[in-house]
Amino acid sequence: MTGPYKSKLHQIALQFPTDYWNDSCSVQELTYAVEHGAVGATSNPTIVHNVLKKEMHLWKDRIRSLIDEHPAWDEVEITWKLIEEMAVRGAELLKPAYERFAGKKGRLSIQTNPAFYRSAEAITRQAVHFNELAPNMQVKAPVTSAGLKAIEEATFQGVSVNATVSFSVPQAKAVGEAVDRGLRRREAAGLPTAHMSPVCTIMVGRTDDWMKVLARRDQIDINPAYLDWAGIACMKKAYAIYQERGYRARLLVAAYRHLGHISEFVGGDLILSIPYEWQLQYNASSLEVNERMSRPVDPQIIDELLRKIPDFRRAYEEDGMTVEEFDTYGATVRTLRGFIGSAHDLIAEVRDFMLPNPDVK
């Protein structure tokens, strides 16, 4: 790497409108990312559990202190307090970017309880609470039918949302409209919006994952390489819609499965939320940093996916799903199950501090 760039990701951050986030609240990983140009970070129950296992030496004393400080709290309350404190610590590392960009960048995304996916009221209540933890919090809410209501209401209440559990063009479109409704309501009430930075995620790798599950389950005869383009195709189509209609949320790429999930979006006015391991792989790769966002996916690939996989059509077509159908879409169900399971695993980790196994020294 020559010139003013520390790495390929640093070059993207300096040369293009494409922002780069660290897909983790890990102190070690976020420190590396910030040094290489990252201006944001994110977390979810799976990420937090993995971070806790990696950085237990940083948190074990604090977990014990929380238990001692709150003798009447149960394991769920202790766990969510821990999640909040991990997010706040990550947000501190991003404060310089937050101040430099007047609130438009430098935020840490914290996810609402995934078990709330059916309750707009519960999601909104927790989103507003999380928003008060630090000035540069961003709050993740799922793109379910209830989640969309919460996204609009939380936006109205001044929360910079990050719409997650999202895999498709119809979901991205619904988020763009919900966020705009919330912002218009806020402006009509005379409340400020200039500092807010709403985001809509498309979990491109999980879109691919679901197509692969369907290809195996239904024995679909399709070129397997085409399945790695499903998420990219959905993101590029959603991006064109956002650019055309001027939605005020920005799109964010998440759930990486190969380096094309970075390289194909370089140059777009969007966010790449990249796990640490993929940051290292991309920076060490032989790929050149070129603008590729404007390059369309091969029409033959899209045509084959549309003809052979009905759930790709549902994800790719602008009106491929109704809002009510978001909740039962395969990728949504698989992801919610995973996130809820990770939340339970994290609670079990805390339980071991509260009720250590007496059979183990």
N, C-alpha and C positions, 0 to 999 in steps of 0.2 A: 504494500500500500504506500503510494507516494503522495506528495502534496500535503494539504492541511488535514487529511483524514486519518483517523486512528484505525478505522476498520471500514468494511463495506457498509455496515449499518450506519456508521457515523457519516459516511458519504451521502447516503440516502437522506439522512436527517438534515444535512446542510444544503444539499443540491436540489431537493424536490419538496413539494408541499406535503409529501407523505410523512406523517408522524410515526414515531416508533415508541411503543410502550413495552415494559417488562411484564410478562404474563405471570406474575408472582409478587407476593409481598415479602419475600425473603430479603433480609438485609444484605446478605452477601451478593445475591443475584441482582438486586435492584441497584446496588452500588456500582457494579460492573456496567449495567445498562445505562445509568445516568452518565457515567464517564464516556460512553460511546454514543451519546446523543438522545437517549430516551427522555420523554417529557410526560410520562404517565406510567401507571401500573394498575394491575387488577388482581382480584382474588375471588375465590369461590370455595365452598367447603372442601372440595378435593384438593385444591391448591393449598389451603390453610393446613389441612392434615399433613400433606407432604412436607410443607415448610416446617411444621412443628417437629416432625420426625428428624429432619435434617438439622434443625437448629434448637434442639431440645435443651442444649446447654445454655442457651440464651433465655429460656422461658421457664425451666423447671422451678426455679426459686420463686418466680412471679406467680405461677400456678398455686404453689403452696401458700403464698401470701394472700392470694385471693380467697382461698378456702378458709384461712384463719380470720380474714377481715370480715367475712360474710358467713357466720356460722349457721344462719337459717336458710341460706341459698341451696338449691338443689344443683345437680350436676349440669342440667341444661342452662341454668342461669350463669353458673361459673363459666361454662363453655362459651356462651355468647359474649360475656364480658371479655374473655380472652381474645376472641375473634376481633372485637372492637379495638382492643389495645394493640394487637398486631397490625391492624389497619392504620391506626394513628401513628405508630412508629414508622411504617412505610410512608405515610403522608408527609412526615417530617423531612424525609430525604428529598421529596419533590417540591417542598416549599419555595426554593429559589426559582424554579421554573414557573410555579404558580404566580409568584410576584412579578417575574420578568414579563409574563404574557397576560397580565391583568386578569387572571382567573380562567382564561381560555385553554390553558394547558397546565400541566403540573398537578394532576389530580390522581388520587388513589381510589379505585373502584372497590367497594365492599358490597357483598351480595346479601340481599334479604334472605330470610329463612326459606329454603326451597320448598318446604312443606306447606308454605302459605299460598301455593300457586292457584288455589281456588278462591282465595279471599282478597278482593281488592282493598277492603278496609284494613286487614292485617298487614298487607304489603305496604300500603300508604303510610300507616302509623309507624312501621319500622323504618321506612325510607326517611321520613321526616326526622326521626330520632337519630339515625345515622348521619344525616346531613349536619347535625349540630355537634358532631364529635370533633371536627376540625374544619377550618375554612375551605380546605381543598379536598373534601370528600366528594366522590361520585358514587351513586347508589344504583346497584344492579337489581332489576326487576324482570321477571320472566315474561316472554311474549305469549302468554296464554290469554284466554278471553278476559279473565279477571285481572291479569297482569296489565293488559292494555288500559283498562280503566284506572288502575293505580298509576300507570305511567303518565297519563294525562293529569290526574289529580296531584300527584307529587310534583310534576312540572309546575303546575299552577301555584303550589305552595313553595316554590323556589328551589326545589331539588334539581341538581344536574344529574339526570338519569343516565344509566347505561342499560339499554334493553338487551337482555340475554335470553338464553334458551331459544335461539332464533336461527333458522337454517334456510330461509326461503325468501323469494321476492315478495309474495303476499304479506309475510310477516313484516319485512322491512318497510313496505308501503304503509301498512297499518300503523307502524311505529311513527313514521314520518308525519302522518296525519294526526296521530294522538299528541305528539309533542307540540306540533304547531297549534293545535286547539288549546293546549295548556298554556303556551306562551301568549296566545292572543287573549285568553281569559285574564292572564296576569297583567298584560299591558292595559286591558280595558279597566282593570281595577286600579290603575295608576302605580303598579309595582314594577321595580326594575327587572330587566332581563339581560342587560348587556354583559353581565359577569357570568352568565350561565353557558354551559357547554355540553348540551345533550348529545348522546352517542347511541347509535343502533348497531349492535353486533350481528354479524352473520358467522356462525361457527362452521366454516367451510369444510373442515376436516370431518366434522360429524355429519354433514350432508353427504360427503363421500362414503363415510362408514355405513350409512343407512342404505345407500344404493348397493353397496357390496353385500350387505346382509340380504337384501331382496334378490340380488342376482344368484346368491347361493341357495336361498330358501326356495325360490320359484324356478330354479334351474334355467335362468335366462341366458340364452346364447348371445353374448355380447363381447366385444373386444375388451378384455379386462383393463387395458390402459385407459379406455374412455372413462372409466368410473372415477379416475383421479381428477377429472375435469368438471365433475358435476357442481361442486361448490364454487369453483372459479367462475363457471358460467353464470350461476345464480348471482354471485357478487357483482360481476361486471354488468349484468342486466339491471340489478338494483341500483348500481352506481349511476348508470345512464338515466334512470328514472329520477333519482335524487337531483342530478344536475339539471335535468329538464324542468322539474317542478319546483326547484328551489327550497326543498325541505330544509329546515334549520338544524336538524340533527346531522351529525357526521357518521358515516359508516365506519365500522371497525371490523377487521379480519381477525378471527380467532380459531383455535383448534387446528394446529398445524400437523400435517402428516407427511409432507415432503417439501423440498425447497421451492417448488413452484408456488406454494402458498405464500411465499414472500416475493419472489421475483416477478410473478405475473401482475402484481399490484403496484410495483414501483412507479412513481410518477403521479398516482392518483391523489386527490385531496381527501385522504382518508387516513385511518390509523391501522398500523400493524401491531397487534398485541402478541408478542413473540415469547414463547417459553425460553428460558436460559439456554437449554441444551440446543435448541434450534438457532439461537443467536450465535453460539460458538460454531455450529456447523456451517452456517451461512458465511460468517466472517472468514472461515478457513477454506471455503470452497473456491473453485476456479471460475465461478459464475461472474460475469461482468455486470456492473451496475448500470443498467439501461432502462429507459422508460418503456414499460410494457403494458401499462394500464389501458392504453388506447388500442392495443392489438386485440382484435376479436378472437374468441375461441373458434376453432375450426368448425364451420357449419356442419360438416359431416358428423362430427362428434355429437353436436347438439341434436341433430336429426335422429341419430341412432338412439340416443338416450330418451328422446321424446317418444319414439316409436315403440321402444321395448320396455320401458319402465314407467308405468303410470304415475308412480310417486315422484319421479323427476318432473313430469309435466305439472304436477300439483305444486312443486317447489319453484319451478321456472316461470310458469305463466303468471302474469300479473294478478289474475283473478282465479288462480288455480285452487285456492282454498278460501272458505269463509272463515271469519274470526272464530266461530264456534268449533271449526274443524282443527284449529291449531292445537287444541288440548289433546287430541287423539292421534295426531300425526306421529308416525313411528319414531322419528328422531327426537321429537319432544318428549315422548314417553320414556325412551331409553335414557335421555339426558337427565330428566327429572329423577328417575329411579337412581341413577348414579350419584347425583348431587345429594339426594336425601340419604342414600346409603353412606356417603362420605361424612355427612353431618352426624349420623349415628356413630360412625367409627371415631370421629373426633370426640364425641361425648364419652365413648368408652375409654378413650385415652385419658380424659380428665377423671373419669370414675376410678381409674387405677391409682390416682393420687389421693382421692377421697376415701377409697376403700381398698387399700393395697392387699394383694393376694397373700393371705397368711401362710400359704404353702410354699412360698418362695422367699428365700432370705434376701 
